[in-house]
Amino acid sequence: MPRPARTPALIASFLAGALVATTTTVIAVTDDDQHRPTTTWLTVKVADAMGTRDTITWIPSASFASSAEVRVPRYPMTAIQGKDTKTLALDAVRGEQVSAQIAIASGHSLDDVHAKVGDLTGPGGAQLDGDSTQVRFVKYVPVQRSKSEVDWSATIDQVSSAQEVSGDRNPDVVGDPLEERDSLDVPAYAAQPLWFTFHIPKSARPGTYRGTVRIDVGDDTQATYPLTIDVGDPTVPAPAAYKFFLDVWAQPETIAQANKVNLWSKEHWKLISAYDQDLASRGQKVINTTIVDNPWHHQWSLGTRQSQTATPYSSMVGWTWNGSRFAFDFARWDKYVETAREAGLGPDIGAFSMLAFQDQEHLTYTDTRTGKTVHENVDLGGDRWRRAWGAYLPAFEAHLKKKGWLENTWLSFDERPISTMTIVKDFVHEVAPVFDDRISVAGSITTEGVASNLSVDWGGIDAMTKEKAAERRAAGRTTTFYVYGEPAHPNTLSYSPAVESRMLPWISAQRDLDGFLRWSYNSWTSDPFKQPVHIFTQGDEYLVYPGKNGPMSSIRWEQLKEGIEDYELITELRTKDGGDSAALTEALTRATRNVDGRTKDVTDIEAARAVVVKGLTS
């Protein structure tokens, strides 16, 4: 993704993880990662927002159906809405998940907060198993503020509001990870949302189901809510059959680091599979791989060079040079692809990358004469570059043919200008023309003629007209869009309004695009729960968090999943109607009419979705 040059001092401030507090008064401490207010003014503000010092529960947004589309501030500063909501209602279809929240707070600490979803009974005595509902706890992480925020990237003040970020700036916090645990202790004067994800079986009988949701504190019941779920007749397909083209870039190195296991060890491969399964559950279409060492090495200003991720990517392909020829070992690359495919990823395979990301072109290989690793700078299109890639591409082609993967493998590039891409395109045609129509680019629309798979940046999305996207689709080409540290809205940053992640697939549908790309799924710092920022805007570098035996999900990741499910229903309706009806056009407009989640009516998407479901049912 685009990373314009900046000064070494600015980079140093990011790398140091500098935090800025705009007040010198220390008014908060942390205990077991739960940020606990300890002085008067903050507790008074929260008590005022609660309207009491007793224990309360409430429904964020005041509607259970749209409650997952907002973030609950750890320290509410305005009157809490949703305390008077006494019944819970959701609309769902078969084969999908539906998320919602209930929050709790008190003027005293609460021990052993937990929830119980009872079985729901529907038509003819049919049941939805209450125990199949996931109940997770929103975890709060510090908001890291740098001394200077980069001029190309959205600042925290542009992205968030008091609805997302709260506290005393020592530090502020935001709720994003979704922690899987049986119960949680909640500090006094701190809000704690419980996140419910209901899984509707494909075999569910359409109709209205009734049950209860109970919030308990220790052995006492704090609140009991009647719950109805209206299950419609349409069915969301299994993720492997999604039409939505999701492409997020996973990094295996950080999985090993976060779990303190050796890179490429047996334990590491088991964890990689768990993350692959999570990606597959979202319908991820691409197995992204590295064919060179550190493809996202970055040439910063004044000669500073380093990876744009806290932990550099390593090559899955072994390169060697014996003084006269290059040779390649694909064993690790093969295992990575095979592991991903076994987990349900693919069928596409992305190979990063023949071009360095905003850096001098370079080669990394082992010199077999000395056993040493060599890092060699080369000129794009120069003799040495041509020799290396002239050896690699035919060897890669032959290997892919042997594995039966050639037709699914893409040469992938990240934000390289058309002048550079033209050199590569011509060279590929010269030495391995089988890849002519298998070039994938995330970047400028100016590369549209080169890329059979193009993800256009937000700045160029308007130039990708519906007509152009349709022409590309008719020609068998894929067209998606992406966001990164910008725009401020819509985005999937740690403190982006939650509804924006849900809205992104709707934007793709409204613009008649095929899907969405995000450059980083899990490029964490050494501890994203305590030091959430490496260089870029918080959350730009990851969508999930490291869990014990696999990923810990986030509000953003769940909302994106549910937006993808909406996209699938929209696609089914378009097929049924042979295009966009007036009602669907209006629904798409309503869902995407305000991309700034801070001021968006979060009921827009639920209302638009109801139109889609009605269209599929009638």
C-alpha positions in Angstrom: 0.0 0.0 0.0 1.3 3.6 -0.6 3.8 4.7 1.9 5.2 8.1 0.9 8.6 9.1 2.1 9.0 10.8 5.4 11.8 11.9 7.6 14.0 9.5 9.7 12.9 11.4 12.9 9.3 10.7 12.1 9.9 7.0 11.5 12.0 6.8 14.6 9.1 8.2 16.6 6.8 5.5 15.2 9.3 2.7 15.8 9.9 3.9 19.4 6.1 3.5 19.9 5.9 7.0 21.3 2.7 7.8 23.1 1.5 11.3 23.6 -0.7 12.3 26.5 -2.2 15.7 26.2 -2.5 16.0 30.0 0.1 15.5 32.6 -2.3 14.1 35.2 -2.1 10.3 35.5 -5.6 9.1 36.1 -5.7 5.5 35.0 -3.9 2.3 35.6 -4.2 -1.1 34.1 -4.9 -4.4 35.8 -5.0 -7.6 33.7 -5.3 -5.5 30.6 -8.6 -4.1 31.9 -8.2 -0.3 32.1 -9.5 0.8 35.4 -10.3 4.5 36.3 -8.9 5.6 39.7 -9.7 9.3 40.0 -12.7 11.4 40.5 -13.5 13.2 37.2 -13.6 10.2 35.0 -15.8 8.2 37.4 -18.1 11.1 37.8 -18.5 11.4 34.0 -19.2 7.7 33.6 -21.7 7.8 36.5 -23.5 10.7 34.9 -23.6 8.8 31.6 -25.0 5.7 33.4 -27.6 7.8 35.3 -26.9 5.7 38.4 -24.1 4.1 40.4 -26.0 0.8 40.5 -25.4 -2.0 38.0 -27.0 -1.5 34.6 -27.2 -3.4 31.3 -28.1 -1.8 28.0 -28.4 -2.5 24.3 -25.9 -0.4 22.3 -27.7 1.7 19.6 -30.9 0.8 21.5 -31.6 -1.9 18.9 -30.2 -5.4 19.2 -30.3 -5.8 15.4 -27.9 -2.9 14.9 -26.0 -3.1 18.2 -22.9 -4.7 16.6 -22.5 -1.8 14.3 -21.3 0.5 17.0 -18.4 0.4 19.4 -19.1 0.8 23.1 -16.7 3.3 24.7 -15.0 1.9 27.8 -15.8 5.1 29.6 -19.1 6.5 28.3 -19.2 10.3 28.5 -22.7 10.9 27.3 -26.1 9.6 28.4 -26.3 5.9 27.7 -28.9 4.9 25.2 -30.6 1.5 25.2 -31.2 1.1 28.9 -34.9 1.1 28.2 -34.7 -1.6 25.5 -36.2 -4.7 27.2 -36.7 -7.1 24.3 -34.2 -8.4 21.7 -35.1 -9.0 18.1 -33.0 -10.1 15.1 -33.7 -10.9 11.5 -31.6 -13.7 9.9 -31.5 -16.1 7.0 -30.3 -19.6 6.8 -26.6 -20.3 6.7 -25.4 -17.0 8.1 -24.1 -15.5 11.3 -25.7 -12.6 13.1 -23.9 -10.6 15.8 -25.2 -8.3 18.5 -24.1 -6.8 21.8 -25.3 -6.2 25.3 -23.2 -4.0 27.6 -22.9 -3.9 31.4 -21.5 -1.4 33.9 -21.6 -0.6 37.5 -20.4 1.8 40.2 -18.7 -1.1 41.8 -16.5 -3.9 40.4 -18.3 -6.9 39.1 -16.9 -10.4 39.4 -17.6 -13.3 37.1 -19.8 -11.6 34.5 -21.2 -14.2 32.0 -24.1 -14.8 29.7 -26.4 -17.7 28.8 -28.4 -18.0 25.6 -31.3 -20.4 26.0 -32.6 -22.7 23.2 -34.9 -20.9 20.9 -38.2 -22.6 19.9 -39.7 -22.0 16.4 -42.3 -23.3 14.1 -43.5 -26.8 14.7 -41.3 -27.1 17.8 -38.1 -26.6 15.7 -35.2 -25.3 17.8 -32.1 -23.2 17.4 -29.5 -24.5 19.9 -28.6 -21.7 22.4 -25.2 -23.3 23.1 -24.2 -22.8 19.4 -24.2 -19.1 20.1 -20.7 -17.7 20.6 -20.5 -15.3 23.6 -17.3 -13.3 23.6 -16.1 -10.3 25.5 -14.9 -7.1 23.8 -11.4 -6.5 24.9 -10.0 -2.9 25.2 -6.6 -2.0 23.9 -4.6 1.2 24.3 -4.8 3.8 21.6 -1.3 4.6 20.6 -0.7 8.2 19.5 2.6 9.1 17.8 4.3 12.5 18.3 3.5 13.2 14.7 0.9 11.5 12.5 2.0 11.0 8.9 0.5 13.5 6.5 -0.8 10.9 4.1 -2.6 8.8 6.7 -5.9 9.6 8.4 -5.4 10.8 12.0 -7.2 9.5 15.0 -9.3 12.7 15.2 -10.4 12.3 11.6 -11.3 8.6 12.1 -12.9 8.3 15.5 -15.1 10.0 18.1 -15.9 9.5 21.8 -18.1 6.7 20.6 -15.0 4.7 19.7 -12.1 6.0 21.8 -12.5 7.0 25.5 -10.3 7.5 28.5 -7.8 10.0 29.8 -5.1 9.8 27.1 -3.0 8.0 29.6 -3.8 6.0 27.5 -7.1 6.2 25.7 -8.6 2.8 24.9 -10.7 1.3 22.2 -12.7 -1.9 22.2 -11.8 -4.2 19.2 -10.5 -7.7 20.0 -13.1 -10.3 20.9 -11.9 -12.5 23.7 -13.1 -16.0 24.1 -13.5 -16.8 27.7 -16.2 -18.1 30.1 -16.5 -15.0 32.2 -14.9 -11.7 33.0 -14.4 -9.4 35.9 -15.4 -5.8 35.2 -13.9 -2.8 36.9 -16.1 -0.1 38.5 -17.2 2.7 36.2 -16.2 0.9 33.1 -18.4 -0.4 30.3 -18.1 -4.1 29.2 -19.9 -5.3 26.1 -20.7 -9.0 25.6 -20.6 -9.9 22.0 -23.1 -12.5 20.8 -22.7 -14.3 17.4 -25.7 -16.4 16.4 -25.1 -19.1 13.9 -28.2 -20.0 11.8 -28.0 -23.5 10.4 -28.8 -24.0 6.7 -31.3 -26.6 7.8 -33.2 -24.2 10.0 -37.0 -24.0 9.3 -38.0 -20.5 8.3 -40.1 -18.7 10.9 -40.0 -17.0 14.3 -37.9 -18.5 17.1 -38.2 -17.4 20.7 -35.9 -17.8 23.7 -34.1 -15.7 26.3 -30.7 -14.2 26.9 -29.5 -13.9 30.5 -26.7 -11.8 31.9 -25.3 -13.1 35.2 -22.9 -11.7 37.7 -21.6 -14.6 39.7 -24.6 -16.6 40.9 -27.0 -13.7 40.5 -29.0 -12.9 37.4 -28.6 -9.2 36.5 -30.9 -9.1 33.5 -33.1 -11.5 31.4 -34.1 -10.4 27.9 -36.7 -12.1 25.7 -35.2 -12.8 22.3 -36.9 -13.4 19.0 -35.1 -14.4 15.8 -37.1 -14.3 12.5 -35.4 -16.7 10.1 -36.1 -16.0 6.5 -36.2 -18.5 3.7 -33.1 -17.4 1.7 -29.8 -19.2 2.3 -26.3 -17.8 2.4 -23.9 -20.2 0.6 -21.0 -21.8 2.3 -17.9 -19.6 2.3 -16.1 -21.7 -0.2 -18.9 -20.9 -2.7 -19.0 -17.1 -2.0 -19.0 -14.9 -5.1 -17.3 -12.1 -3.1 -13.6 -12.0 -3.9 -11.9 -11.4 -0.6 -8.1 -11.0 -0.6 -6.4 -10.2 2.6 -2.7 -10.8 3.0 -1.6 -13.1 5.8 1.9 -13.2 7.3 3.2 -16.5 8.7 6.2 -15.1 10.5 4.2 -13.2 13.1 2.2 -16.3 14.0 5.4 -18.0 15.1 6.6 -14.9 16.9 3.3 -14.3 18.8 3.1 -17.9 19.9 6.8 -18.3 20.7 7.4 -21.2 18.5 10.2 -21.8 15.9 9.5 -20.6 12.4 8.4 -23.4 10.2 8.3 -25.9 13.1 5.6 -28.5 13.4 3.9 -26.3 16.0 4.1 -23.3 13.6 2.5 -25.3 10.7 -0.4 -26.3 13.0 -1.0 -22.7 13.9 -0.8 -21.6 10.3 -3.6 -24.1 9.5 -5.8 -22.5 12.2 -5.3 -19.1 10.7 -6.0 -20.5 7.2 -9.2 -22.0 8.5 -10.3 -18.6 9.8 -9.5 -17.0 6.5 -11.5 -19.7 4.7 -14.5 -19.0 7.0 -14.6 -15.6 5.3 -14.3 -17.0 1.8 -10.7 -15.9 1.2 -9.9 -16.6 -2.4 -6.2 -16.2 -2.5 -3.3 -18.0 -0.9 -0.7 -15.2 -0.8 2.9 -16.4 -0.8 6.4 -14.9 -0.9 8.8 -15.9 -3.6 11.5 -13.5 -2.5 12.9 -12.4 0.8 11.1 -9.3 2.3 9.1 -8.2 -0.7 7.8 -5.2 1.4 11.3 -3.9 2.2 10.9 -0.1 2.0 13.3 2.7 0.9 12.5 5.5 3.3 13.9 9.0 3.0 17.6 9.8 3.4 18.7 6.2 2.8 16.8 4.5 5.7 15.8 1.0 4.6 13.7 -1.5 6.5 10.6 -3.6 6.2 7.2 -1.8 6.4 6.1 -4.6 8.8 7.4 -5.0 12.4 8.6 -8.5 11.5 9.9 -8.8 7.9 8.4 -11.4 5.5 10.8 -14.2 4.5 10.9 -16.1 1.2 9.1 -19.4 0.9 11.3 -20.2 -2.0 14.9 -20.9 -1.5 17.2 -19.1 -3.9 20.8 -20.3 -4.5 23.6 -19.2 -6.8 26.6 -21.4 -7.6 28.6 -18.8 -9.5 27.0 -19.6 -12.9 23.3 -20.3 -12.4 20.4 -19.8 -10.1 18.5 -22.7 -8.6 15.3 -22.8 -6.6 13.8 -24.9 -3.8 10.0 -24.9 -3.7 9.5 -27.3 -0.9 8.4 -24.8 1.8 6.3 -22.9 -0.8 4.6 -26.1 -1.7 3.8 -27.0 1.9 2.4 -23.5 2.5 0.1 -23.8 -0.5 -0.9 -27.4 0.4 -1.7 -26.4 4.0 -3.8 -23.5 2.9 -5.7 -25.6 0.4 -6.4 -28.3 3.0 -7.9 -25.5 5.2 -10.2 -24.5 2.3 -8.3 -21.5 0.9 -7.9 -20.6 -2.7 -8.1 -21.7 -5.4 -5.9 -18.7 -6.4 -2.2 -18.4 -5.4 -0.5 -15.0 -5.3 3.3 -14.9 -5.7 4.9 -11.8 -4.2 6.9 -10.4 -5.9 9.1 -9.7 -8.9 9.2 -6.1 -7.9 10.4 -4.5 -4.6 8.0 -2.4 -2.8 9.2 1.2 -3.0 12.8 0.1 -2.8 15.8 -0.7 -4.9 15.3 -3.9 -6.8 17.3 -6.6 -5.0 18.0 -10.3 -4.9 18.6 -12.5 -1.8 20.2 -15.9 -2.2 22.6 -18.3 -0.8 26.0 -18.5 -2.5 26.6 -22.2 -2.5 30.4 -21.6 -2.9 30.6 -19.9 0.5 27.3 -20.9 2.2 26.7 -17.2 2.9 23.5 -15.3 2.3 23.9 -12.5 -0.2 21.8 -9.4 -0.5 22.4 -7.9 -4.0 21.0 -4.7 -5.4 20.1 -4.9 -9.1 18.7 -2.6 -11.7 15.2 -3.1 -12.9 15.5 -4.6 -16.4 19.3 -4.8 -16.1 21.4 -7.8 -17.0 21.5 -9.3 -13.5 17.8 -8.7 -12.9 17.0 -10.3 -16.2 19.3 -13.3 -15.5 17.7 -14.0 -12.1 14.1 -13.7 -13.2 14.8 -15.2 -16.6 15.9 -18.3 -14.6 13.1 -18.1 -12.0 10.0 -17.8 -14.2 10.6 -20.8 -16.4 11.5 -22.9 -13.4 8.4 -21.7 -11.6 6.3 -22.5 -14.6 7.6 -26.0 -14.9 7.1 -26.6 -11.2 3.5 -25.3 -11.2 2.7 -27.5 -14.2 4.0 -30.5 -12.3 1.9 -29.6 -9.2 -1.2 -28.8 -11.3 -1.3 -25.3 -10.0 -0.3 -23.2 -13.0 -3.8 -22.0 -14.0 -4.4 -20.7 -10.5 -1.1 -18.9 -9.8 -0.7 -15.2 -10.2 2.4 -13.0 -10.3 1.4 -10.4 -7.7 2.5 -6.8 -7.3 1.8 -4.1 -4.8 1.4 -0.5 -6.0 4.0 -0.4 -8.7 3.6 2.4 -11.2 2.5 1.6 -14.8 6.0 2.5 -16.1 7.5 -0.2 -13.9 4.7 -2.7 -14.5 5.2 -2.3 -18.3 8.8 -3.4 -18.1 7.7 -6.4 -16.1 4.8 -7.2 -18.4 7.1 -7.1 -21.4 9.7 -9.3 -19.7 7.1 -11.8 -18.6 5.8 -12.1 -22.1 9.3 -12.7 -23.3 10.4 -15.5 -21.0 7.1 -16.9 -19.6 4.1 -15.8 -21.6 1.9 -18.3 -19.8 1.7 -15.6 -17.1 0.6 -12.8 -19.5 -3.0 -13.0 -18.2 -2.1 -13.9 -14.6 -0.8 -10.6 -13.3 -2.4 -9.3 -10.1 -2.0 -5.7 -9.0 -3.1 -3.8 -6.0 -2.7 -0.1 -7.0 -3.5 2.6 -9.4 -6.2 2.2 -12.1 -3.5 3.2 -14.6 -2.4 -0.5 -14.4 -5.8 -1.6 -15.5 -4.6 -2.8 -18.9 -1.8 -4.8 -17.3 -3.7 -6.5 -14.4 -6.1 -9.3 -15.0 -6.8 -9.1 -11.3 -6.9 -5.4 -10.2 -7.6 -4.0 -6.8 -8.0 -0.3 -7.3 -7.1 2.1 -4.4 -9.8 4.2 -2.9 -8.4 7.3 -4.6 -9.1 5.8 -8.0 -12.3 4.0 -7.3 -14.5 6.6 -9.0 -12.6 6.0 -12.2 -13.5 2.4 -12.1 -17.0 2.9 -13.5 -19.6 0.2 -13.4 -19.3 -0.1 -17.2 -15.5 -0.7 -17.0 -15.9 -3.2 -14.2 -18.6 -5.0 -16.3 -16.3 -5.1 -19.3 -13.5 -6.6 -17.2 -15.8 -9.2 -15.7 -17.0 -10.2 -19.2 -13.4 -10.6 -20.2 -12.8 -12.9 -17.2 -11.0 -10.3 -15.2 -11.4 -9.6 -11.5 -11.9 -6.1 -10.1 -11.9 -5.2 -6.4 -11.0 -2.2 -4.3 -8.9 -1.6 -1.2 -8.3 0.8 1.7 -5.2 1.2 3.9 -4.2 4.0 6.3 -6.6 6.2 4.3 -9.3 7.2 3.6 -10.5 8.3 7.1 -13.8 6.8 6.0 -14.7 4.1 5.3 -12.0 1.9 6.8 -11.2 -1.0 9.0 -8.8 0.7 11.5 -8.8 -0.3 15.1 -10.9 2.7 16.0 -12.9 3.0 12.8 -16.7 3.1 13.5 -17.7 -0.6 13.4 -20.4 -0.1 10.8 -17.8 0.8 8.2 -16.4 -2.7 8.0 -20.0 -4.0 7.5 -20.5 -1.4 4.8 -17.4 -2.2 2.7 -18.9 -5.2 0.8 -22.0 -3.0 0.2 -19.8 -0.4 -1.4 -18.4 -3.2 -3.6 -21.9 -4.3 -4.5 -23.1 -0.7 -5.1 -20.2 -0.1 -7.5 -20.6 -3.5 -9.2 -17.1 -4.6 -8.1 -16.1 -8.2 -7.3 -14.8 -7.8 -3.8 -12.4 -6.2 -1.4 -8.6 -6.3 -0.6 -6.8 -5.4 2.6 -3.1 -5.5 2.7 -2.6 -7.0 6.1 -4.4 -9.6 8.1 -1.9 -10.2 10.9 1.3 -8.1 10.6 1.5 -7.4 14.4 4.0 -5.8 16.6 5.6 -8.1 19.2 2.5 -7.4 21.4 -0.4 -5.7 19.7 -2.4 -5.7 23.0 0.2 -3.4 24.6 2.0 -1.8 21.6 -0.6 -1.8 18.9 1.4 0.3 16.4 4.5 -0.3 14.4 4.6 2.5 11.9 1.2 3.0 10.4 -2.2 3.9 11.6 -3.4 1.6 14.4 -5.1 -1.5 12.9 -3.8 -0.8 9.3 -1.4 -3.7 9.9 -3.9 -6.3 11.1 -7.5 -7.4 11.2 -7.2 -10.1 13.9 -5.2 -10.5 17.1 -3.0 -13.4 18.2 -4.9 -16.0 20.2 -3.8 -19.0 22.1 -4.4 -21.6 19.4 -5.4 -19.4 16.5 -6.6 -15.9 15.7 -8.6 -13.8 18.2 -11.2 -12.1 16.1 -12.1 -8.5 16.2 -15.2 -6.3 15.8 -13.9 -5.3 12.4 -13.4 -8.9 11.2 -16.8 -10.0 12.3 -18.5 -7.0 10.7 -16.7 -7.6 7.4 -17.8 -11.2 7.4 -21.5 -10.2 7.9 -21.1 -7.6 5.1 -19.8 -10.3 2.8 -22.9 -12.4 3.7 -25.0 -9.4 2.7 -23.1 -9.2 -0.6 -24.0 -12.9 -1.3 -27.7 -12.2 -0.8 -27.4 -9.2 -3.1 -25.8 -11.4 -5.7 -28.5 -13.9 -5.4 -31.2 -11.2 -5.9 -29.4 -9.8 -8.9 -29.4 -13.3 -10.4 -33.1 -13.8 -9.6 -34.2 -10.5 -11.0 -31.7 -10.4 -13.9 -30.2 -7.1 -12.7 -30.9 -4.3 -10.3 -34.5 -3.5 -9.5 -35.5 -0.1 -8.4 -35.9 -1.4 -4.9 -32.4 -2.9 -4.9 -30.9 0.3 -6.3 -32.5 2.3 -3.5 -31.3 -0.2 -0.9 -27.7 0.0 -2.1 -27.9 3.8 -2.1 -29.2 3.8 1.4 -26.6 1.4 2.8 -23.7 3.4 1.3 -25.1 7.0 1.5 -22.8 8.1 4.3 -19.5 6.4 4.5 -18.5 8.3 7.7 -19.6 5.9 10.4 -19.4 8.6 13.1 -22.5 10.3 11.7 -24.1 7.4 9.8 -27.5 6.1 10.7 -26.5 2.5 11.7 -30.0 1.3 10.9 -29.3 2.0 7.2 -27.7 -1.4 6.5 -30.4 -3.4 8.4 -33.1 -1.5 6.5 -31.3 -2.1 3.1 -30.8 -5.7 4.0 -34.5 -6.2 4.7 -35.2 -5.1 1.2 -32.8 -7.6 -0.2 -34.3 -10.5 1.8 -37.8 -9.4 0.9 -36.8 -9.4 -2.8 -35.5 -13.0 -2.4 -38.6 -14.2 -0.6 -41.3 -12.7 -2.8 
